[in-house]
Amino acid sequence: PILEEMGYFIDPGLVSQVRGMPTGMKLAIGGAIATSKDAKSTFYLDPQRGIVAINASDMNQVLSDFDTLEQKIQETLSVNLGKSAQFYEFILDAEAKVQPPRDPSRETGNLWRGSPTLMKMSDVLGWSVTQFGLRLVQEGSLTTDTKWAEFRIEPSITKPQSHYMINVVYREPQKAGVMAEARRARNRIDSMLNVLAEAS
C-alpha cells in the first residue's frame, strides 16, 4: 500500500506470490519491486543485504521519493529507518559532452604525461602507457567503511573524443549529509570538468 500511495506500480506477479502464501510462512522478495506510473523511477529491495533503493534519472525525484517513503514507513509501520540504517548512500551515473577542441581522451592522457612511474610501467608492459580517466576516493577511507566518497570520470568507451562518463558515490551514516552531497553533485561535476580543461 505504501508504494501504491506514492504512485508506484507493483509487479502483479509479486502480489500474487504474497497473496498465495500459506499463513505463517515468510517470503523474501528482492530486485526491482515496483515502477512509478510514469516509468521514470524504480523501487529496489535487497532483503539479504538490508538495502532499500530508488533509482531514477532525476536526482530531485529520488530525494523526494525517498523522503516520502521514509515518512510513510514511519507512519504506517512505526519503523524509523534513520535510526536503524547503518548508512545512506547515493550513486550517480552521468554522461557529459564537451565541445571541440576539447578531447576527453587527450585531457586525461596528459595529466601525468612524463611521470617517472608511468615510464616504469611502460617498461614493464612493453608499450607506452597513459592515463585513461580518474578514480578519486576519500583519503583514509576503505570501500567497506560506512563513510565513503568516490568520484570516477573517464572518456566514454564509444565516444572517447567527445564524451565523459562519470560515476559519483557518497555514503555516510547521516541522511542529511548524503542528501546535501547529492544536491551538490551537479556543481561538483561541472567544476571537475573545468579542472580537466584547465590542466590539458
Secondary structure, DSSP 8 states (H G I E B T S, - for coil): -HHHHTTEEE-HHHHHHHHTS-TT------EEEEEETTSSEEEEEETTTTEEEEEES-HHHHHHHHHHHHHHHHHHH---HHHH-S-EEEEEEEEEE--TT--HHHHHHTTTTT-HHHHHHHHHHTS------EEEE-TT--TTSSSEEEEEEEE-SS-TTTEEEEEEEEEES-HHHHHHHHHHHHHHHHHHHHHHHHH-
